Amino acid sequence: MQTAFDFGAASALLKVRDRLRDHFGPLALPPQRTPMAQLVKSLISNKTYDRVSLAAYGRLEAAYEGWPAMAAAPASELETHIAQVRFADRKAAHLAATLGIVARERPDFDLVFLGAWPADAAFGWLERLPGVGRKVAASTLNFSTLQRPAFVIDSHVQRVLQRLGFVGR
């Protein structure tokens, strides 16, 4: 479970962070999305350049008047809006199924309740949704307005952490 950041190298990580901050300056954070918006954005982003997935997310947002309207759309229609992302057909199917589940269980599409749950329960709730694995769940919890401490690891981050000796293979 990704419930803590300390994997034996917390002080070394802080030193690296401080050196990067000294060299590059403070990081300007992008605007945060609601948990639902971040979930949708993360679902369509995997293996896709940010500029492409951001544009696709923007098209989705512009095409529907809220989450209920998007949830009512068939996967084939969703796919037309995200056609430029990699594996658009699969992602559209996952998105349609996930939106349908959320519509039934949380008709207000408000996932703020995940902020009060223990990390393992919040991860579990998200990861049972179609197309939602550890990375999408961590992105939803960490990068949204929930700001939960969840380490989002992709292959690039993992490779850097391995090269710096913070994690093993």
Contacts in CASP RR format, 6 or more apart in sequence:
PFRMAT RR
TARGET T0000
AUTHOR 0000-0000-0000
METHOD contacts of the structure
MODEL  1
MQTAFDFGAASALLKVRDRLRDHFGPLALPPQRTPMAQLVKSLISNKTYD
RVSLAAYGRLEAAYEGWPAMAAAPASELETHIAQVRFADRKAAHLAATLG
IVARERPDFDLVFLGAWPADAAFGWLERLPGVGRKVAASTLNFSTLQRPA
FVIDSHVQRVLQRLGFVGR
1 119 0 8 1.000
1 120 0 8 1.000
1 123 0 8 1.000
2 119 0 8 1.000
2 123 0 8 1.000
2 134 0 8 1.000
2 138 0 8 1.000
2 150 0 8 1.000
2 151 0 8 1.000
2 153 0 8 1.000
3 119 0 8 1.000
3 120 0 8 1.000
3 149 0 8 1.000
4 149 0 8 1.000
5 13 0 8 1.000
5 149 0 8 1.000
5 151 0 8 1.000
7 166 0 8 1.000
7 167 0 8 1.000
9 165 0 8 1.000
9 166 0 8 1.000
12 164 0 8 1.000
12 166 0 8 1.000
13 166 0 8 1.000
16 164 0 8 1.000
21 27 0 8 1.000
32 38 0 8 1.000
32 143 0 8 1.000
32 144 0 8 1.000
32 145 0 8 1.000
32 147 0 8 1.000
33 41 0 8 1.000
33 143 0 8 1.000
33 144 0 8 1.000
33 145 0 8 1.000
34 110 0 8 1.000
34 111 0 8 1.000
34 112 0 8 1.000
34 144 0 8 1.000
34 145 0 8 1.000
35 110 0 8 1.000
35 111 0 8 1.000
35 112 0 8 1.000
35 114 0 8 1.000
35 140 0 8 1.000
35 141 0 8 1.000
35 144 0 8 1.000
35 145 0 8 1.000
35 146 0 8 1.000
36 67 0 8 1.000
36 102 0 8 1.000
36 109 0 8 1.000
36 110 0 8 1.000
36 111 0 8 1.000
37 61 0 8 1.000
37 144 0 8 1.000
38 139 0 8 1.000
38 140 0 8 1.000
38 143 0 8 1.000
38 144 0 8 1.000
39 98 0 8 1.000
39 111 0 8 1.000
39 126 0 8 1.000
39 129 0 8 1.000
39 132 0 8 1.000
39 136 0 8 1.000
39 140 0 8 1.000
39 144 0 8 1.000
40 57 0 8 1.000
40 60 0 8 1.000
40 70 0 8 1.000
40 95 0 8 1.000
40 99 0 8 1.000
41 53 0 8 1.000
41 54 0 8 1.000
41 57 0 8 1.000
41 139 0 8 1.000
42 135 0 8 1.000
42 136 0 8 1.000
42 139 0 8 1.000
42 140 0 8 1.000
42 143 0 8 1.000
43 91 0 8 1.000
43 94 0 8 1.000
43 95 0 8 1.000
43 98 0 8 1.000
43 131 0 8 1.000
43 132 0 8 1.000
43 136 0 8 1.000
44 53 0 8 1.000
44 56 0 8 1.000
44 57 0 8 1.000
44 60 0 8 1.000
44 82 0 8 1.000
44 85 0 8 1.000
44 91 0 8 1.000
44 95 0 8 1.000
45 53 0 8 1.000
45 57 0 8 1.000
45 85 0 8 1.000
45 139 0 8 1.000
46 86 0 8 1.000
46 87 0 8 1.000
46 91 0 8 1.000
46 135 0 8 1.000
46 136 0 8 1.000
47 86 0 8 1.000
47 87 0 8 1.000
48 56 0 8 1.000
48 84 0 8 1.000
48 85 0 8 1.000
48 86 0 8 1.000
52 84 0 8 1.000
52 85 0 8 1.000
53 85 0 8 1.000
55 84 0 8 1.000
56 81 0 8 1.000
56 82 0 8 1.000
56 83 0 8 1.000
56 84 0 8 1.000
56 85 0 8 1.000
59 81 0 8 1.000
59 82 0 8 1.000
60 70 0 8 1.000
60 78 0 8 1.000
60 81 0 8 1.000
60 82 0 8 1.000
63 70 0 8 1.000
63 81 0 8 1.000
64 70 0 8 1.000
64 73 0 8 1.000
66 109 0 8 1.000
67 99 0 8 1.000
67 102 0 8 1.000
67 103 0 8 1.000
67 109 0 8 1.000
68 103 0 8 1.000
68 107 0 8 1.000
68 109 0 8 1.000
70 78 0 8 1.000
70 99 0 8 1.000
71 96 0 8 1.000
71 99 0 8 1.000
71 100 0 8 1.000
71 102 0 8 1.000
71 103 0 8 1.000
71 109 0 8 1.000
73 96 0 8 1.000
74 96 0 8 1.000
75 92 0 8 1.000
75 93 0 8 1.000
75 95 0 8 1.000
75 96 0 8 1.000
75 97 0 8 1.000
76 92 0 8 1.000
78 92 0 8 1.000
78 95 0 8 1.000
78 96 0 8 1.000
79 88 0 8 1.000
79 89 0 8 1.000
79 91 0 8 1.000
79 92 0 8 1.000
82 88 0 8 1.000
82 91 0 8 1.000
82 92 0 8 1.000
82 95 0 8 1.000
85 91 0 8 1.000
91 131 0 8 1.000
93 130 0 8 1.000
94 130 0 8 1.000
94 131 0 8 1.000
94 132 0 8 1.000
97 129 0 8 1.000
97 130 0 8 1.000
98 129 0 8 1.000
98 130 0 8 1.000
98 131 0 8 1.000
98 132 0 8 1.000
101 129 0 8 1.000
101 130 0 8 1.000
102 109 0 8 1.000
102 111 0 8 1.000
102 129 0 8 1.000
103 109 0 8 1.000
106 113 0 8 1.000
111 140 0 8 1.000
111 144 0 8 1.000
111 146 0 8 1.000
112 145 0 8 1.000
112 146 0 8 1.000
114 122 0 8 1.000
114 125 0 8 1.000
114 126 0 8 1.000
114 140 0 8 1.000
114 141 0 8 1.000
114 146 0 8 1.000
114 148 0 8 1.000
115 122 0 8 1.000
115 141 0 8 1.000
115 146 0 8 1.000
115 148 0 8 1.000
117 125 0 8 1.000
119 141 0 8 1.000
119 148 0 8 1.000
119 149 0 8 1.000
119 150 0 8 1.000
122 137 0 8 1.000
122 141 0 8 1.000
122 148 0 8 1.000
123 134 0 8 1.000
123 137 0 8 1.000
123 138 0 8 1.000
123 141 0 8 1.000
123 150 0 8 1.000
124 137 0 8 1.000
126 132 0 8 1.000
126 133 0 8 1.000
126 136 0 8 1.000
126 137 0 8 1.000
126 140 0 8 1.000
126 141 0 8 1.000
127 133 0 8 1.000
127 134 0 8 1.000
127 137 0 8 1.000
132 140 0 8 1.000
134 153 0 8 1.000
135 152 0 8 1.000
135 153 0 8 1.000
135 154 0 8 1.000
137 150 0 8 1.000
138 150 0 8 1.000
138 151 0 8 1.000
138 152 0 8 1.000
138 153 0 8 1.000
139 150 0 8 1.000
139 152 0 8 1.000
140 146 0 8 1.000
141 148 0 8 1.000
141 150 0 8 1.000
142 148 0 8 1.000
142 149 0 8 1.000
142 150 0 8 1.000
142 151 0 8 1.000
142 152 0 8 1.000
143 152 0 8 1.000
153 161 0 8 1.000
158 167 0 8 1.000
161 167 0 8 1.000
162 168 0 8 1.000
162 169 0 8 1.000
END
